[in-house]
Every structure is written in C-alpha cells, then in structure tokens.
Amino acid sequence: MRVAQVIGRVTLNVQDPSFKGGRWLMVNPLDAGQFNDACTNAPALTNQSTLVAYDNMGAGDGDIVGIVEGAEATAPFDFPIPIDAITVAIFDSLSYEPPVTDS
C-alpha cells in the first residue's frame, strides 16, 4: 500500500458497467517525509507519477488515502475487473518514524 493525496477527479463519458457505484480519482503518492503532517497541512506535489485510482469509499479532494496497485487492486471484487489502482483507506492522521540505521 502507498499513501497518496487526492488531487482531482476523472470524468468519463462511458465506463464499464462493473464499476457502478464508484468513481475515479487522480492521486499523487507522497514521500515518507510528508506523512506526519499530510492530514493537517496540504502536502506539495511530489515527483512521483500521478495515478488514476478507483474509489468506492467516498474520498474527496485533498484527502489522504491508502492505495493498492496491481493484481491486489482487484481483490475486493468477486469477478474479473480491469483495474490497476484502488483506494483502500482514508486517513484521519498518520504517524511515521523512520527506522533507525546503525552507522
């Protein structure tokens, strides 16, 4: 799972009927240094590639979400579905302490 900020929505003219009930969001993955204050202060855009993720949780602009990519993104569905990224969490707060390395 990666942590990302919702930066926009995608509007489609036509979509596969299996996606009924959800929507598509543009998300920008965060760097580890942005985790601790991401839920209280809007983080700057990162150099990581922006993704389009399927959302059926109700995330909105500016929300900090957990996203899963690849084959794992299809796990919530009982049928084959053409999806590569999905939101799996909306975070209220994050607390991250980098691992201590021995020098």
N, C-alpha and C positions, 0 to 999 in steps of 0.2 A: 504494500500500500504506500502511496505517496500522498503528501499533503499539498493542497493547491488552493488558490483563491479563485472564486468565480468572478470573471471579468466581463461576461456578456452572455447573451442568449443567441441561439441559432433559430432562424425561422425557415421552415420548409414548406414548399408548395405541395409536395407529395411525400409521404413516408410509408414504410411497410406497416400494414395493419397490426402486426405483432407488437409494435411499440405504443399501442394505445395506452393512455394514462400517464405517459411520461413526456419529457421534453429534452432538448439538447442544450447543453451549456458549454460555453468556452471557459476553460480553466487554465491558469498559469501555475505550474508547480513552484513551490517555494524552496529556497535554500535553507539548510539547517539553522543558519544564523538568524533567520526570520521567524522561527517557530514561537519563541516565548512571548512576543508581543503582537503576533499576527491577528489575534482575535480582538484586540483592543485598538490597534492602530493599523490602518490600511498599509500593507507592505508594498514596496516598489515592485514593478515587474522585474522578473528575473530573465537571464539569458537562456533559460531552458525553453524548449519548444512548447507553445500553447497547444492544448489538446481540446478536442470536442468530446464531451462525456455525456452519456445518457443519464438522466436524473429522474427518479420517481419518488424522491424524498421531499422535494419542495425547497431545495436550496435556491437562494436568490443572489443578486448582485452583491459582491463584497464578502459573501460568506466564505469561511474557511472550511474546506471539505476534505475528506479522505477519498482517494480514487484508486480503483484497481484496474489494471490493464491486462490485455491479452486474453488467453483462454479462461482465466479466473473470472473475468468480467461476465461471462455467460453463466456462471454458477447459479445465480438466483432464478434462472428460467428453467422450466421443465421441457423446453423444446429448443431445437436449434435456432439460433438468432444471430444475425450479422452485427456483432457489436465488438468494439475493441477497448472501450473505457466506460466505467460506470461509477457514479458516486455511491459510497457505502457508509458515509458518516458526515454529519455536520457538527463541527467542533464548537463548544462554548468557550473552552480555554485549552491551552497547551502548555506543558512544562517540559523543557528539554535541557538536559545537562550532557554535554559531550563526554564521551568516555575518556578517562584519564589514561594517557600513554606513558609508559616508562621510558625515560630518556637515558 
